């Protein structure tokens, strides 16, 4: 009887059949598309609001480059364009992210994606890395 009733309804009232499916589809929540860059948007508001104390330090980018070469280039590639395990750091999602959000990612890592936390690095070194990462999006003058 369970199978007969729906089939009977389709034959007796064919004009409502497409509407029933459409209603069901309309009530479904859209599936959330996830990318490797979604994690940066998860940084808490308090972390995103943090200002980089080294943003006006002329030596911070160079210091960050050295740290990047020591700790990050193995996964993110020599030019930070992504290499195997690590995504590109030159993409818009990273370059438009608040410095505090990048600092938060560096401090906490993204373990499920294979990125370790770098909280063992002193804060000034993590901020220098943020300066270097943010410099990757600047056009050379």
N, C-alpha and C positions, 0 to 999 in steps of 0.2 A: 504494500500500500504506500510506503514511503516514496518509492520511486515512481509509482503511477501518478500520484497527485501532481508533482511538478511537470511531468510530461503532459498530462491532461490540461493543465493550466496553459501551457505553451500553445497547444493546439486550439483550445477554446478561445483564448484571449491573446493572440499573437502580437497584438499592438502594444501590450504592456511588457513583453519580454525584453526588448532592448532597454527600456526605461529601468527595469529592476537592476540589470547589470550596471547601468550608468550610475544609478544611485549608490550602489555598493562601492563602485570605483571612486565616486566623488567623496565618500565618507572616509576613504583611506588616507592616512597621513603619508605625505611624500617621504620617500626614503632619503635619509641624510647622506649626502655624498661626502666622503672623507678624503682628505689629502694628507700628505706628510707634513703640510704646513699648518694644519688645524690646531696643533698643540700650542702654538704661540698665542693663539686667540684665547686659550684657556688660562693664561696668566691672570692672577687676581688683580683687581683694580688697584689695590695698594702697591703691588709690585710694578704694574705698568706706569704708575705715577712717579716712581723713583727717577730722580734726575741723575745723569752721569756726571760725577764730580770731575771727571777728566776730559769732558767734551771740549774744553778750550785749551787743553794741554797740547802743545805742538809735538811733543815726543810720544804721545800716547798711541798714535797710529803705528809708528815704527815698532814700539814695544809690543803692541798687539800682533803685529805681523810675525815677530819672532815667536811669540807664544802660539800663534796659529800654526806655524811651521812645526813646532815641537809637539803640539797636542791635537791638532785638528785636521791637518792636511791629509793624513793617512786615510781618513774617511770622506772628507769633503773635497779632496783633490787639491793639487798645487795652486790652482787659480780660484778655488772655492766655487767651482761650477758644478760640483757634485761628482762623485766617483764611487760607484759601487754602493757602498753602505750608506754614505751620507748624502743628503740632498744639496742642491745648489744653494749658496747663501747670497747669490746675486739677484734672486727673483724678487718681484715686487712685494710679495708677502713678508719677506724678511726686511727688505730695505725701507718699507713704510711702517714697520713695527716700531713701537716705542722702545727706546733704549732699555727701559726698565723691564720690558717683556723679554727682550733678548737676554738680559742679565739673569732673569728668573729661570729661563730655559738652561742657561749655562750652569746655574747653581743647582738646579734640580734634575737636569737630564730628561731624557725621554726613554726610559728603560725599556718599555715594550717595543720601541723602534730601534733599540740597540745603542742609543746615545747615553754615555755615562754622565753622571753629575760631576761637575768640576768644582764642587764646594771646597775641595782640598786646596785649590788655588786661592791665594789671598784676594780679598775683594778688589784691591787696586789692579791686580792682574786680570781679573774677570772684566772689569770696566775697560781696561786697555783692549781686551779682545772685542768688546762691544764697539769701541771706537774704530778698530780695524774693520770689523764686519760692516759697520755703517759706511765706511769709506769706500767699500766696493761698489756702491751704487753711484758714486760721484763721477761726473765726467771730468777727465783731465783738463786742466786749464792751459 
